[in-house]
Amino acid sequence: MYLFELEKISKENKNEFICLIDETYSKQGLNETIRLIKKSGICVNPYGTGKPKENALYKDVIKLLNDREPEAKQLKDFEAETNTINTLYKKFTDMYLSKTESSLPSDVHVTSYLIALELHLTELQKRMLRDLYYGNVNGLNNNQSDIYENIVQNTGVVLKYFLYKQYPFAGISKKIPKQSLRVAGEHFKNSEMKFLLDTIMELWNYFEADIQVDNNGEVTIKSIGEGALGKHISHLGFMDIRNAKMSRHGYEEYLFDTRYSNTNILPPHKYISSNEKTACEFIEEYFSTTDLSIEFNGISLAELTRAYSIAALESEKFIRNRKTLRTNLNEIALNDVCIAKSKNKWINKFVEMGIRKSKAEKILNFMTFDTTSNDILECPFIKMGNDYVLIPTATYLTDSSRAILLNLSSRGINVSIKGNEFEKLIRQSVTNSNLRCVHLEKKDYECDAVFAIGNDLFFVETKHLSHPTSYREYVRNLDEIYDACVQLERIVDYYTQSTNIEDIKNLLNIDSVNRIYKMVVTNTSQGEKLKINGTYVVDDTYFIGYFERRSPQIVQIDGETVIASPLYEEYYNGQVNTEQFIDLIEKSPLLQQKKQRIGYHTFNYSEQLGLKFDSFFVKVNTTINPDLLSDEEMDKLNSIFTI
């Protein structure tokens, strides 16, 4: 059952949920039933009560299953694992979260945290630059930028907790003692632990986790299974595309010394910064369109892109002009280290830079953090009293296009336009290879793309999904992919009936049909090889790349010399043909390469929580400086790529 449907039943209709569990047990057995209970989200309470989130319902389903199989080891293991994860959350809440909360007056809690955050990020950036200058980084995986991004993302968890506790968001000029900043800084450690526990909870809810508890109560948890690995591979594919584009833009900026200036002409006609130019290219990646005049809730993509670019540019200017942070001062105010302006001043800045006056306030509200927001990357403004504050070191590197998409999704704003544009992109890639491709629009039997290679017939369903960064998002995507496969199966059954197949043959100008293939094509990077009831699941990198005869590449840059070396050329040479195409999908060489770039990393919180977590982790990044590699690292790189 799909995640949202399952969660809704467990929350709104307890009797229906129990009946569902009983029915699942009768038809599919205990293991599948336990998987369904975990997926429902009723087992773990992330707020640290030490008991399941829906404790009464959990007890009911456990009793039901115990009555069926009282001695089943799987059931006892399931109960033990539920207790272990809830105990970890309770330990974290009692030992850390409650302690930090009680150590600061509520009226300065938010202000103290935001000041501490800016100081911490500034120091982290200095350390990153210092380590890079002296070569004190892992040549294959310099993950310091990941640490920086994780801190910024975790800020969303902390701010939502502050909103939940109803701490006052005010006092931008109030001087905060240094001791209060040190206490507020404990939230960074707390949010890291909370993020880790949330990751473990999602891993266990939706995929596979090996959980061991020794005689001393020490807990060791390890990510296992193709599903959990698939989430990391999918995200790695997304980051490869993102980092490659950003590297290309950076190189072009270096070569051509491009200059930007303030303008009220919106993108893509004029840009106020290199980041804004890069963001417009990523709009195509996330929305499958280059038309920035498309509007969501009456606001165009061009205006949203400009607004986020203004926030980033203002932050960059503020950092550049800010006096050296004197962290030795005994007291610091929020407006000493962050940008704080009134609503009218931000609106005037937006209008000055080309945003319609009638939309400026709406955009500011859209970009302001609230209970629906995920983090301060997508919602960089924080309302403090009558002022709107930006954390400059968190804001100036924001990926505007991704922030826009995530913010629209978080607020429940329909972004279906991206799906329609993606369909067109897929059909166009087939047409560009001189194959006829049609869109069947019959009511109840719409098919996004149908084409033939020789006399082999291909039916395609497209799915434009959000790029998953968590296990929860990845399992939601899998649910949608499975649903698309079921839908395509029904559509193909209809069109391959004897009375309908002739119409298809006439549309495609073919005399006969030898073989029929079904495919679901997604815009998100493939995380695992999937063939569901005879339907291939493939991402657009494989699909579009194949028909446009454009193979993946590894690019080496040496000064002004650029060498692009194609990978897996055997799949991209010659004419398009069924055998070559299906072989590419079934062997998925790019997917296998990404698997080799992922290993394990141990997050050791033995001292704090009695916990070690072995999680999948990227070993080899997208962008690598060979000068920083040891001989062993170079051998490892060469084992993955042929350079």
C-alpha positions in Angstrom: 0.0 0.0 0.0 1.2 3.5 -0.8 2.7 5.6 2.0 0.2 8.5 2.1 -2.8 6.2 1.9 -1.4 4.0 4.7 -0.6 6.9 7.0 -4.0 8.4 6.5 -5.8 5.1 7.5 -3.6 4.7 10.6 -4.4 8.2 11.7 -8.1 8.5 10.8 -9.6 5.0 11.0 -8.0 2.7 13.6 -10.5 -0.2 12.9 -9.8 -0.1 9.2 -6.1 -0.2 9.9 -6.4 -3.2 12.2 -8.6 -5.0 9.5 -5.9 -4.1 6.9 -3.2 -5.7 9.1 -5.3 -8.8 9.7 -6.0 -9.2 5.9 -2.4 -8.6 5.0 -1.3 -11.3 7.5 -3.9 -13.8 6.1 -2.9 -13.2 2.4 0.8 -12.3 2.6 2.2 -13.6 5.9 4.0 -12.2 8.9 7.0 -10.5 7.2 4.9 -8.5 4.8 2.6 -7.5 7.6 5.5 -6.2 9.8 6.8 -4.3 6.8 3.4 -2.6 6.4 3.2 -1.7 10.1 6.6 -0.1 10.0 5.8 1.8 6.9 2.6 3.3 8.5 4.8 5.3 10.9 2.9 4.3 14.1 5.9 2.5 15.7 8.4 5.3 16.6 7.8 8.6 18.4 10.5 11.1 17.4 9.5 13.4 20.3 11.2 11.1 22.8 8.3 9.7 24.9 10.0 6.3 24.8 6.7 4.7 23.5 5.4 4.2 20.0 3.8 7.2 18.3 0.4 5.5 18.2 0.9 3.4 21.3 -2.7 2.1 21.7 -2.9 1.1 18.0 0.5 -0.4 18.1 -0.5 -2.6 21.1 -3.6 -3.7 19.3 -1.8 -4.9 16.2 1.0 -6.6 18.2 -1.7 -8.4 20.2 -3.4 -9.5 16.9 -0.2 -10.9 15.6 0.8 -12.5 18.9 -2.5 -14.3 18.9 -1.6 -15.7 15.4 2.0 -16.5 16.0 3.0 -16.2 19.7 6.5 -17.7 19.2 7.5 -16.0 16.0 11.1 -14.8 16.1 10.3 -12.1 13.5 7.7 -10.6 15.7 9.9 -10.6 18.8 12.7 -9.0 16.8 10.3 -6.4 15.5 9.1 -5.5 19.1 12.7 -5.3 20.3 13.8 -3.0 17.5 10.8 -0.7 18.1 11.8 -0.4 21.7 15.4 0.2 20.9 14.7 3.1 18.5 12.2 4.7 20.9 14.7 4.4 23.8 17.3 6.2 21.7 14.9 9.1 21.1 14.0 9.3 24.8 17.7 9.3 25.8 18.4 12.1 23.3 15.4 14.2 24.6 16.1 13.7 28.3 19.9 14.1 28.2 20.4 16.8 25.6 17.3 18.6 24.2 15.6 19.3 27.6 18.9 20.3 29.1 19.7 22.9 26.4 16.1 24.2 26.5 16.2 24.8 30.2 19.6 26.6 30.1 18.4 29.6 28.1 15.6 32.1 28.8 12.8 31.7 26.3 12.9 35.4 25.2 16.5 35.1 23.9 16.5 31.5 22.7 15.8 32.2 19.1 18.1 35.2 18.8 20.9 33.4 20.6 20.6 30.5 18.2 20.6 32.5 15.0 23.7 34.5 16.1 25.5 31.3 17.1 24.5 29.8 13.7 26.0 32.6 11.7 29.2 32.6 13.8 29.5 28.8 13.5 29.0 28.8 9.7 31.5 31.6 9.2 34.1 29.7 11.2 33.3 26.5 9.3 33.8 28.3 5.9 37.1 29.7 7.0 38.2 26.2 8.1 37.1 24.7 4.8 39.1 27.3 2.8 42.1 26.8 5.1 42.0 23.0 4.7 41.6 23.3 0.9 44.6 25.7 0.7 46.8 23.3 2.7 45.5 20.2 1.0 44.1 18.8 4.3 41.1 17.2 2.5 40.1 13.7 1.3 41.0 13.8 -2.4 38.2 11.4 -3.4 35.6 12.7 -1.1 36.0 16.2 0.2 32.7 16.2 2.1 33.1 19.5 4.0 30.5 21.2 1.8 28.1 18.3 2.8 28.8 19.1 6.5 28.0 22.8 5.8 24.8 22.0 4.0 23.6 19.5 6.6 24.0 22.2 9.3 21.9 24.6 7.3 19.3 22.0 6.6 19.2 20.9 10.3 18.4 24.5 11.2 14.9 23.9 9.9 14.4 21.2 12.5 15.5 23.6 15.3 13.4 26.6 14.0 10.3 24.4 13.8 10.9 23.3 17.3 11.1 26.9 18.4 7.8 27.6 16.6 6.3 24.6 18.3 7.5 25.9 21.7 6.2 29.4 20.8 9.5 31.1 21.6 9.4 34.8 20.7 11.0 35.6 17.3 12.1 39.1 18.2 14.9 41.3 19.5 17.3 41.8 16.6 19.2 44.6 18.4 19.3 42.9 21.8 22.8 42.2 23.0 23.3 38.5 23.8 26.0 37.4 26.3 28.7 35.1 25.0 27.7 32.4 27.5 24.2 32.3 26.0 25.7 31.9 22.6 27.7 28.9 23.8 24.6 27.3 25.2 22.6 28.0 22.0 25.5 26.4 20.1 24.6 23.1 21.7 21.6 23.0 19.3 24.1 22.2 16.5 25.2 19.0 18.2 21.6 18.3 19.1 20.3 18.8 15.6 23.1 16.5 14.3 21.9 13.7 16.6 18.3 14.4 15.9 19.0 14.2 12.1 20.8 10.9 12.6 18.0 9.4 14.6 15.4 10.6 12.1 17.5 9.0 9.3 17.6 5.7 11.3 13.8 5.9 11.9 13.1 6.4 8.2 15.6 3.6 7.2 13.9 1.2 9.5 10.4 2.3 8.6 10.8 1.9 4.8 13.8 -0.3 4.1 16.2 -2.6 5.9 18.4 -1.9 9.0 20.4 -4.5 11.0 20.0 -3.6 14.7 22.2 -5.2 17.3 22.3 -4.5 21.0 25.1 -5.9 23.1 25.1 -6.9 26.8 26.0 -3.4 27.9 23.1 -1.9 26.0 25.4 -0.4 23.2 23.4 -0.2 19.9 24.9 -0.8 16.5 22.7 -0.1 13.4 23.7 -0.8 9.8 22.0 0.2 6.5 21.5 -2.9 4.3 19.6 -3.8 1.2 19.2 -2.6 -2.4 16.4 -0.2 -1.5 18.4 1.8 1.1 21.4 1.8 -1.2 19.2 2.9 -4.1 18.3 6.1 -2.3 22.0 7.1 -2.0 22.7 6.1 -5.7 19.7 8.2 -6.8 20.9 11.2 -4.9 24.5 10.7 -6.1 23.2 10.8 -9.7 21.4 14.1 -9.0 24.5 15.6 -7.4 26.6 14.5 -10.3 24.4 16.5 -12.7 24.2 19.4 -10.4 27.9 19.6 -9.6 28.9 19.1 -13.3 26.8 22.0 -14.3 28.1 24.2 -11.5 31.7 23.3 -12.4 31.1 24.1 -16.1 29.6 27.5 -15.1 32.5 28.2 -12.8 35.0 27.3 -15.5 33.2 29.5 -18.1 33.2 32.4 -15.6 37.0 31.9 -15.1 37.6 31.8 -18.9 35.4 34.7 -20.0 35.6 36.9 -16.8 31.9 37.6 -17.0 30.7 40.7 -15.2 27.2 41.2 -13.8 25.4 44.3 -12.5 22.1 45.3 -11.0 19.2 45.3 -13.5 15.4 45.4 -13.4 15.3 43.2 -16.5 14.3 39.7 -15.3 16.1 36.4 -16.2 16.7 34.9 -18.6 17.1 38.2 -20.5 19.5 39.7 -17.9 21.2 38.3 -14.8 22.4 40.0 -11.7 24.9 37.3 -10.7 26.5 34.1 -11.9 24.4 32.2 -9.4 21.2 33.5 -11.0 22.5 32.4 -14.5 23.2 29.0 -13.1 19.8 28.8 -11.4 18.1 29.4 -14.7 19.8 26.3 -16.2 18.7 24.3 -13.3 15.1 25.4 -13.8 15.2 23.2 -16.8 16.5 20.3 -14.7 13.8 20.6 -12.0 10.8 21.8 -14.1 11.6 20.4 -17.5 11.1 23.9 -19.1 13.1 26.9 -20.1 10.0 29.2 -20.0 10.5 31.4 -17.0 7.2 33.2 -17.6 5.3 30.2 -16.3 3.4 31.3 -13.2 2.6 29.5 -9.9 0.0 31.1 -7.7 0.3 34.2 -9.9 4.1 34.5 -9.6 6.4 33.8 -12.5 9.5 31.6 -12.3 11.5 34.6 -13.4 10.3 36.7 -10.5 11.0 33.8 -8.0 14.4 33.3 -9.4 15.2 37.0 -9.1 13.9 37.2 -5.5 16.1 34.3 -4.4 19.1 35.8 -6.3 18.5 39.1 -4.5 18.7 37.4 -1.1 21.9 35.6 -2.1 23.5 38.8 -3.6 22.5 40.9 -0.6 24.0 38.2 1.7 27.3 38.1 -0.3 27.6 42.0 -0.2 26.9 42.0 3.6 29.6 39.4 4.3 32.0 41.3 2.1 31.3 44.7 3.8 30.9 43.4 7.3 33.6 44.3 9.7 35.7 41.3 10.9 33.6 39.4 13.4 34.9 40.1 16.8 33.8 36.9 18.6 35.9 38.0 21.6 33.2 40.6 22.4 31.2 39.8 25.5 27.9 40.6 23.9 26.7 40.4 20.3 23.4 41.5 18.7 21.7 39.7 15.8 21.9 42.7 13.5 25.6 42.9 14.1 26.1 39.6 12.2 23.0 39.1 10.1 20.9 41.2 7.6 17.8 42.7 9.2 15.4 44.9 7.2 11.7 45.9 7.4 9.1 44.4 5.1 8.9 47.7 3.2 12.7 47.8 2.6 12.7 44.2 1.2 9.7 44.9 -1.0 11.3 48.1 -2.4 14.5 46.1 -3.1 12.5 43.5 -5.0 10.6 46.1 -7.0 13.9 48.0 -7.8 15.3 44.7 -9.3 12.3 44.1 -11.6 9.7 42.2 -9.6 6.2 43.5 -10.0 5.1 45.6 -7.0 1.8 43.7 -6.8 3.7 40.5 -6.3 6.6 41.6 -4.1 4.9 41.1 -0.7 3.5 37.7 -1.8 7.0 36.6 -2.8 8.5 37.8 0.5 5.9 35.8 2.4 6.5 32.7 0.2 10.2 32.9 1.1 9.7 33.4 4.9 10.2 30.4 7.2 7.1 28.9 8.8 5.8 25.6 10.0 5.4 24.2 6.4 9.1 25.0 5.6 11.9 22.4 5.5 14.9 24.6 6.0 16.4 28.1 5.5 17.7 27.2 2.1 14.2 27.1 0.6 12.8 29.8 3.0 15.8 32.0 3.8 13.8 34.9 5.5 13.1 34.6 9.2 10.5 37.1 10.6 11.8 38.6 13.8 9.3 41.1 15.2 8.8 43.7 12.4 12.0 42.7 10.6 12.9 40.0 8.1 16.3 38.5 8.8 18.7 36.6 6.5 21.5 34.4 7.8 24.1 35.6 5.3 26.5 32.7 5.3 23.6 30.2 4.9 21.9 32.2 2.1 24.5 33.4 -0.3 25.2 29.9 -1.8 21.5 28.9 -2.1 20.5 26.8 -5.1 17.6 29.1 -6.1 15.9 26.8 -8.6 15.9 23.8 -6.2 14.7 26.0 -3.3 11.8 27.2 -5.5 10.7 23.7 -6.3 11.0 22.4 -2.8 9.2 25.5 -1.4 6.3 25.1 -3.9 6.0 21.4 -3.0 6.1 22.1 0.8 3.3 24.6 0.5 1.1 22.2 -1.6 1.2 24.4 -4.7 0.5 22.5 -7.9 3.5 22.1 -10.1 2.0 19.7 -12.6 3.3 21.8 -15.5 6.7 20.1 -15.0 5.1 16.7 -15.8 3.6 18.0 -19.1 6.9 19.5 -20.1 8.8 16.3 -19.3 6.5 14.3 -21.5 7.3 16.6 -24.4 11.0 16.3 -23.7 10.8 12.5 -23.8 8.8 12.5 -27.1 11.1 15.0 -28.7 14.2 12.9 -27.9 12.7 10.0 -29.8 11.6 12.2 -32.7 15.1 13.7 -32.9 16.5 10.2 -33.8 14.2 10.1 -36.8 11.6 7.8 -35.2 7.9 8.5 -35.3 6.6 9.0 -31.8 2.9 9.6 -30.9 1.0 10.7 -27.8 -2.2 8.7 -27.4 -4.8 10.9 -25.7 -7.9 8.7 -25.5 -9.8 9.2 -22.2 -8.9 6.7 -19.5 -6.2 5.3 -21.8 -3.7 8.1 -22.3 -0.2 7.0 -23.1 2.6 9.6 -23.0 4.7 8.1 -25.8 4.4 5.2 -28.3 7.1 4.5 -30.9 8.6 1.7 -32.8 12.2 0.6 -33.4 11.9 -1.5 -36.5 8.9 -3.7 -35.8 9.4 -3.6 -32.0 6.7 -1.5 -30.2 7.5 0.7 -27.1 4.8 2.1 -24.8 6.1 4.8 -22.4 4.7 6.3 -19.2 6.6 9.4 -17.9 6.9 10.3 -14.2 8.3 13.7 -13.2 9.2 13.3 -9.5 11.0 15.3 -6.9 14.7 14.4 -6.4 14.8 12.4 -3.1 17.1 13.4 -0.4 15.6 11.2 2.3 14.5 7.6 2.6 10.9 8.9 3.0 11.1 10.8 -0.3 12.7 7.9 -2.0 9.9 5.4 -0.9 7.3 8.0 -2.0 8.9 8.0 -5.5 9.0 4.2 -5.6 5.2 4.2 -4.7 4.6 6.5 -7.7 6.7 4.4 -10.0 4.9 1.2 -9.0 1.6 3.0 -9.6 2.8 4.1 -13.0 3.7 0.5 -13.9 0.2 -0.7 -12.9 -1.4 2.1 -15.0 0.8 1.4 -18.0 0.0 -2.4 -17.8 -3.7 -1.5 -18.1 -3.1 0.9 -21.0 -1.0 -1.6 -22.9 -3.5 -4.4 -22.4 -6.1 -2.1 -24.0 -4.0 -0.9 -27.0 -2.7 -4.4 -27.8 -6.2 -5.8 -28.3 -6.6 -6.9 -31.9 -9.0 -4.1 -32.8 -6.7 -1.4 -31.4 -3.2 -2.7 -32.4 -4.0 -2.0 -36.0 -4.6 1.7 -35.2 -1.2 1.8 -33.5 0.5 0.2 -36.5 -1.1 2.8 -38.9 -0.1 5.7 -36.7 3.5 4.5 -36.6 3.6 3.3 -40.3 4.7 -0.3 -39.5 3.3 -3.5 -41.0 3.7 -5.8 -38.1 4.7 -6.0 -34.4 7.4 -8.4 -33.3 7.9 -7.5 -29.6 6.2 -5.2 -27.2 8.1 -3.3 -24.5 6.7 -1.3 -21.6 8.8 1.5 -20.0 8.3 4.0 -17.2 10.8 6.9 -17.6 11.5 9.1 -14.6 13.4 12.4 -14.4 15.1 11.3 -11.1 18.3 9.4 -11.3 17.9 5.6 -11.2 18.8 4.2 -7.8 18.3 0.5 -8.5 17.5 -1.8 -11.5 13.7 -2.2 -11.5 11.6 -4.3 -13.8 8.1 -4.5 -12.4 5.8 -7.1 -13.9 7.6 -6.9 -17.2 7.9 -3.0 -17.2 11.3 -1.5 -17.4 12.0 1.5 -15.1 14.6 3.9 -16.6 15.7 7.4 -15.9 15.9 10.2 -18.5 19.8 10.1 -18.5 19.7 6.7 -20.1 16.6 7.3 -22.2 17.4 10.7 -23.7 21.1 10.0 -23.8 20.5 6.8 -25.9 18.2 8.3 -28.5 20.3 11.5 -28.8 23.5 9.3 -29.0 25.0 11.2 -26.2 27.0 9.0 -23.8 28.0 10.0 -20.2 31.4 11.6 -20.0 34.3 12.1 -17.7 35.9 15.6 -18.1 39.4 16.5 -17.3 40.4 20.2 -17.0 44.0 21.3 -17.0 44.3 25.1 -17.2 42.5 26.1 -20.4 42.6 22.5 -21.8 39.4 20.5 -21.5 39.4 16.7 -22.4 36.0 15.0 -22.5 36.2 11.2 -22.6 33.0 9.3 -23.4 32.0 6.3 -21.3 30.3 3.1 -22.5 30.6 4.1 -26.2 29.5 0.7 -27.3 25.9 1.6 -26.5 25.9 4.9 -28.3 27.6 4.0 -31.7 25.7 3.1 -34.8 22.0 3.2 -35.5 19.4 3.1 -32.7 18.3 -0.6 -32.4 16.2 -2.6 -29.9 19.0 -5.0 -28.8 21.4 -2.3 -28.0 18.8 -0.2 -26.2 17.5 -3.1 -24.0 21.1 -4.2 -23.3 21.9 -0.7 -22.0 18.9 -0.7 -19.7 19.4 -4.3 -18.4 23.1 -3.9 -17.7 22.9 -0.2 -16.5 26.6 0.4 -16.5 26.3 3.9 -15.1 24.3 2.6 -12.2 27.0 0.0 -11.5 29.6 2.7 -11.6 27.7 4.7 -9.0 27.5 1.6 -6.8 31.3 1.4 -6.7 31.4 5.0 -5.5 29.4 4.3 -2.4 30.6 2.6 0.8 30.0 2.8 4.5 30.7 5.5 7.0 30.4 5.0 10.8 28.7 7.7 12.8 29.9 7.2 16.3 27.7 8.5 19.1 28.8 5.9 21.6 29.7 8.5 24.2 26.5 10.5 23.8 23.8 7.9 23.0 25.5 4.5 23.2 25.0 4.3 19.4 27.0 3.5 16.3 25.4 3.9 12.9 27.0 2.4 9.8 25.4 4.3 6.9 25.9 4.2 3.2 28.2 7.1 2.2 29.7 8.6 -0.9 33.4 7.5 -1.3 34.1 9.2 -4.6 32.6 12.6 -5.4 31.7 14.2 -8.7 34.5 16.7 -8.9 38.0 15.5 -8.0 41.4 17.3 -8.0 44.0 14.6 -9.0 46.8 16.7 -7.4 45.3 16.0 -4.0 45.1 12.2 -4.5 47.5 9.7 -2.9 48.7 6.7 -5.0 46.1 4.5 -3.3 43.3 7.0 -4.0 44.4 7.2 -7.6 44.3 3.4 -8.0 40.8 3.4 -6.5 39.7 6.1 -8.9 41.1 4.2 -11.9 39.3 1.1 -10.8 36.0 2.9 -11.2 36.8 5.1 -14.3 39.0 4.4 -17.3 40.9 7.7 -17.5 
